[in-house]
Amino acid sequence: MFGKFRVTILLALLALTLSTLACGASALPQPAEAKPVQSVQATESPAEAPSGSGTDPNAVVSYSQIVPPDELENLLINLTPTLTENSYPGGTSCIWSYVNAAGQTSTFSIQVDFSPNAVSLWESTRQSELSNEPSDIVVNGIDGLADESYVWSSKTTGLYVVYARKGGKTLIMRYVPQDVIYMGTESGIIDMVERFFNRF
């Protein structure tokens, strides 16, 4: 009799534990749907970099791996750019300087990072860059552009600016859409950024 009573109590405790776990699991917050960002406040906290991005943080990636020479020719049509490159373990920074058809000097730059501090550095760089813009600057996101994206047309430099994050990898681009025609549309930006992310 006493044995049956113990078994009944154990079964009741097990059922109570399982129902508590089930209720707790259903109460977990669901991921928010990503939506375009209309404005950015300087008080945002940095995004956390997901672990295991799959990229060796000590790898050195050259500009030609990110933007092969033939692809660069297709991006900067009829322009003769001069490259300044800074490759280092965990990332690279490339700036192509050129004179466009109107005789104006401009640049096309890409900075990629996949080091352990990539996301926090990307976030602080973005906030710093935006702090130099007028307060009425409009910052948007592009649906389908990586895991997180911020884009705007800089009023201080005249360049189009793209910040994109995919997992623990980050990318920053600055360019003149009239000179890099392929990336003058959202679909072109998405396509090129996805190619760049796949190369590092």
Secondary structure as a PSIPRED ss2 file (coil, helix, strand):
# PSIPRED VFORMAT (PSIPRED V4.0)

   1 M C   1.000  0.000  0.000
   2 F H   0.000  1.000  0.000
   3 G H   0.000  1.000  0.000
   4 K H   0.000  1.000  0.000
   5 F H   0.000  1.000  0.000
   6 R H   0.000  1.000  0.000
   7 V H   0.000  1.000  0.000
   8 T H   0.000  1.000  0.000
   9 I H   0.000  1.000  0.000
  10 L H   0.000  1.000  0.000
  11 L H   0.000  1.000  0.000
  12 A H   0.000  1.000  0.000
  13 L H   0.000  1.000  0.000
  14 L H   0.000  1.000  0.000
  15 A H   0.000  1.000  0.000
  16 L H   0.000  1.000  0.000
  17 T H   0.000  1.000  0.000
  18 L H   0.000  1.000  0.000
  19 S H   0.000  1.000  0.000
  20 T H   0.000  1.000  0.000
  21 L H   0.000  1.000  0.000
  22 A H   0.000  1.000  0.000
  23 C H   0.000  1.000  0.000
  24 G H   0.000  1.000  0.000
  25 A H   0.000  1.000  0.000
  26 S H   0.000  1.000  0.000
  27 A C   1.000  0.000  0.000
  28 L C   1.000  0.000  0.000
  29 P C   1.000  0.000  0.000
  30 Q C   1.000  0.000  0.000
  31 P C   1.000  0.000  0.000
  32 A C   1.000  0.000  0.000
  33 E C   1.000  0.000  0.000
  34 A C   1.000  0.000  0.000
  35 K C   1.000  0.000  0.000
  36 P C   1.000  0.000  0.000
  37 V C   1.000  0.000  0.000
  38 Q C   1.000  0.000  0.000
  39 S C   1.000  0.000  0.000
  40 V C   1.000  0.000  0.000
  41 Q C   1.000  0.000  0.000
  42 A C   1.000  0.000  0.000
  43 T C   1.000  0.000  0.000
  44 E C   1.000  0.000  0.000
  45 S C   1.000  0.000  0.000
  46 P C   1.000  0.000  0.000
  47 A C   1.000  0.000  0.000
  48 E C   1.000  0.000  0.000
  49 A C   1.000  0.000  0.000
  50 P C   1.000  0.000  0.000
  51 S C   1.000  0.000  0.000
  52 G C   1.000  0.000  0.000
  53 S C   1.000  0.000  0.000
  54 G C   1.000  0.000  0.000
  55 T C   1.000  0.000  0.000
  56 D C   1.000  0.000  0.000
  57 P C   1.000  0.000  0.000
  58 N C   1.000  0.000  0.000
  59 A C   1.000  0.000  0.000
  60 V E   0.000  0.000  1.000
  61 V C   1.000  0.000  0.000
  62 S C   1.000  0.000  0.000
  63 Y H   0.000  1.000  0.000
  64 S H   0.000  1.000  0.000
  65 Q H   0.000  1.000  0.000
  66 I H   0.000  1.000  0.000
  67 V C   1.000  0.000  0.000
  68 P C   1.000  0.000  0.000
  69 P H   0.000  1.000  0.000
  70 D H   0.000  1.000  0.000
  71 E H   0.000  1.000  0.000
  72 L H   0.000  1.000  0.000
  73 E H   0.000  1.000  0.000
  74 N H   0.000  1.000  0.000
  75 L H   0.000  1.000  0.000
  76 L C   1.000  0.000  0.000
  77 I C   1.000  0.000  0.000
  78 N C   1.000  0.000  0.000
  79 L C   1.000  0.000  0.000
  80 T C   1.000  0.000  0.000
  81 P C   1.000  0.000  0.000
  82 T E   0.000  0.000  1.000
  83 L E   0.000  0.000  1.000
  84 T E   0.000  0.000  1.000
  85 E E   0.000  0.000  1.000
  86 N E   0.000  0.000  1.000
  87 S E   0.000  0.000  1.000
  88 Y E   0.000  0.000  1.000
  89 P E   0.000  0.000  1.000
  90 G C   1.000  0.000  0.000
  91 G E   0.000  0.000  1.000
  92 T E   0.000  0.000  1.000
  93 S E   0.000  0.000  1.000
  94 C E   0.000  0.000  1.000
  95 I E   0.000  0.000  1.000
  96 W E   0.000  0.000  1.000
  97 S E   0.000  0.000  1.000
  98 Y E   0.000  0.000  1.000
  99 V E   0.000  0.000  1.000
 100 N C   1.000  0.000  0.000
 101 A C   1.000  0.000  0.000
 102 A C   1.000  0.000  0.000
 103 G C   1.000  0.000  0.000
 104 Q C   1.000  0.000  0.000
 105 T E   0.000  0.000  1.000
 106 S E   0.000  0.000  1.000
 107 T E   0.000  0.000  1.000
 108 F E   0.000  0.000  1.000
 109 S E   0.000  0.000  1.000
 110 I E   0.000  0.000  1.000
 111 Q E   0.000  0.000  1.000
 112 V E   0.000  0.000  1.000
 113 D E   0.000  0.000  1.000
 114 F C   1.000  0.000  0.000
 115 S C   1.000  0.000  0.000
 116 P C   1.000  0.000  0.000
 117 N C   1.000  0.000  0.000
 118 A H   0.000  1.000  0.000
 119 V H   0.000  1.000  0.000
 120 S H   0.000  1.000  0.000
 121 L H   0.000  1.000  0.000
 122 W H   0.000  1.000  0.000
 123 E H   0.000  1.000  0.000
 124 S H   0.000  1.000  0.000
 125 T H   0.000  1.000  0.000
 126 R H   0.000  1.000  0.000
 127 Q H   0.000  1.000  0.000
 128 S H   0.000  1.000  0.000
 129 E H   0.000  1.000  0.000
 130 L H   0.000  1.000  0.000
 131 S H   0.000  1.000  0.000
 132 N C   1.000  0.000  0.000
 133 E C   1.000  0.000  0.000
 134 P C   1.000  0.000  0.000
 135 S C   1.000  0.000  0.000
 136 D C   1.000  0.000  0.000
 137 I C   1.000  0.000  0.000
 138 V C   1.000  0.000  0.000
 139 V C   1.000  0.000  0.000
 140 N E   0.000  0.000  1.000
 141 G C   1.000  0.000  0.000
 142 I C   1.000  0.000  0.000
 143 D C   1.000  0.000  0.000
 144 G C   1.000  0.000  0.000
 145 L C   1.000  0.000  0.000
 146 A C   1.000  0.000  0.000
 147 D C   1.000  0.000  0.000
 148 E E   0.000  0.000  1.000
 149 S E   0.000  0.000  1.000
 150 Y E   0.000  0.000  1.000
 151 V E   0.000  0.000  1.000
 152 W E   0.000  0.000  1.000
 153 S E   0.000  0.000  1.000
 154 S C   1.000  0.000  0.000
 155 K C   1.000  0.000  0.000
 156 T C   1.000  0.000  0.000
 157 T C   1.000  0.000  0.000
 158 G C   1.000  0.000  0.000
 159 L C   1.000  0.000  0.000
 160 Y E   0.000  0.000  1.000
 161 V E   0.000  0.000  1.000
 162 V E   0.000  0.000  1.000
 163 Y E   0.000  0.000  1.000
 164 A E   0.000  0.000  1.000
 165 R E   0.000  0.000  1.000
 166 K E   0.000  0.000  1.000
 167 G C   1.000  0.000  0.000
 168 G C   1.000  0.000  0.000
 169 K E   0.000  0.000  1.000
 170 T E   0.000  0.000  1.000
 171 L E   0.000  0.000  1.000
 172 I E   0.000  0.000  1.000
 173 M E   0.000  0.000  1.000
 174 R E   0.000  0.000  1.000
 175 Y E   0.000  0.000  1.000
 176 V C   1.000  0.000  0.000
 177 P C   1.000  0.000  0.000
 178 Q C   1.000  0.000  0.000
 179 D C   1.000  0.000  0.000
 180 V C   1.000  0.000  0.000
 181 I H   0.000  1.000  0.000
 182 Y H   0.000  1.000  0.000
 183 M H   0.000  1.000  0.000
 184 G H   0.000  1.000  0.000
 185 T C   1.000  0.000  0.000
 186 E H   0.000  1.000  0.000
 187 S H   0.000  1.000  0.000
 188 G H   0.000  1.000  0.000
 189 I H   0.000  1.000  0.000
 190 I H   0.000  1.000  0.000
 191 D H   0.000  1.000  0.000
 192 M H   0.000  1.000  0.000
 193 V H   0.000  1.000  0.000
 194 E H   0.000  1.000  0.000
 195 R H   0.000  1.000  0.000
 196 F H   0.000  1.000  0.000
 197 F H   0.000  1.000  0.000
 198 N C   1.000  0.000  0.000
 199 R C   1.000  0.000  0.000
 200 F C   1.000  0.000  0.000
